[in-house]
Amino acid sequence: MTAMDLRKVWHGALRHGRGAAPASPVGDVVYRQAGFCPICRAPVEFTATTKWYRESLVCSRCGSVPRERALALVLDRHFPKWRRLAIHESSPANRGISPAMKRACRAYVATQFFPEETPGAIIEGFRNENLEAQTFADESFDLVISLDVMEHVNHPDAAVKEIARTLKRGGAYLFTAPTHKAVLKSERRALYHPDGEVEHFAQPEYHGNPISEAGSLVTFRYGYDLPELIREWSGMDVEVSRFHDHRHGIIGEHTEVYLASKRRP
C-alpha cells in the first residue's frame, strides 16, 4: 500500500474519527514503540497498523492518537496547574485527553453544537454552543481547548473572536488543526450559506464527528499563515509547537499544537 493509499484510507472522501479510538485497517503492525503517555502518565506501548500515524498510532491504555498526546504535553508545560482552571473544550472526543480533563478539572465545561436546539441548553450531557456565536459571558474561562475543530468552522474569524471574548486576561486558546506543509496561504474548501446550501470550492472531505455519523465537512485547509490569521482576527499572539517525539508517540503528519494567548491588562 502506497503512502497515497494510506491517506485515502484515513481521509479519502471519508472519515477519520474524533470519537472512539480509531479502528485501524486490518493488517500487520508497522510500528511498535515502548514509551510514556502524557495523558495516562504511565509507561505504555504505541502501535500502528498503517503509516498514517496521525490516526493509527494509538496508546495501549487510553486509545489516544498523536495530536491528543501533543496537546497534553503543551498543556502540562504551559499550564501545570490546569486542573484548577476554568476550561471550555469544544467538541470533545470520548478518548484520550478529553475524558482526562473532565475527570481532573472541576471547572471543565464540554460543548457540542446542535444547530436545531436552543443555544446554551444542555443536550445529551453537553452545553449547546456555536463557536461563532457563544452564549458564555465575557472572560469566563482561563483556557479554551479544541482538537481538530477549526477546520470545520464556517467562519473561523468569528469563532476566534468569540473565543478571545470568553477568555480571561492572560488566558489562552490551545488547539490543533491540520496544517499542510505545502500550503502557504490557507484555503476555503466549503461555505455554508444561510439558506442551508453548501458551496464547495474543492472535492468534499469529511472527518469524524463524535455526535454525528454523517461526519464533519472540512471548510478550511490551513497553511503556514494560520498564526498571522489568528492575530488578525483576535489580537492574540500565537506560539506553535511541532513534534517528532517517539517517546511520547507523537510522529507523523500534522503534529502542530497552537497556543494563542490573550494579553494581560
MOUR-V898359 format. One record per helix or strand. SS is the DSSP state (h for helix, s for strand). FROM is the first residue (numbers start at 1). TO is the last residue. If there is no record, write none. Layout:
BEGIN
ss=SS from=FROM to=TO
ss=SS from=FROM to=TO
END
This chain:
BEGIN
ss=h from=3 to=10
ss=s from=31 to=37
ss=s from=42 to=48
ss=h from=53 to=56
ss=s from=58 to=59
ss=h from=66 to=78
ss=h from=82 to=84
ss=s from=87 to=90
ss=h from=97 to=104
ss=s from=108 to=112
ss=s from=122 to=123
ss=s from=126 to=128
ss=s from=130 to=130
ss=s from=133 to=133
ss=s from=141 to=147
ss=h from=150 to=152
ss=h from=156 to=166
ss=s from=167 to=176
ss=s from=179 to=179
ss=s from=187 to=188
ss=s from=190 to=192
ss=s from=198 to=200
ss=s from=206 to=209
ss=s from=212 to=217
ss=s from=220 to=222
ss=h from=226 to=234
ss=s from=237 to=241
ss=s from=245 to=245
ss=s from=250 to=250
ss=s from=257 to=261
END
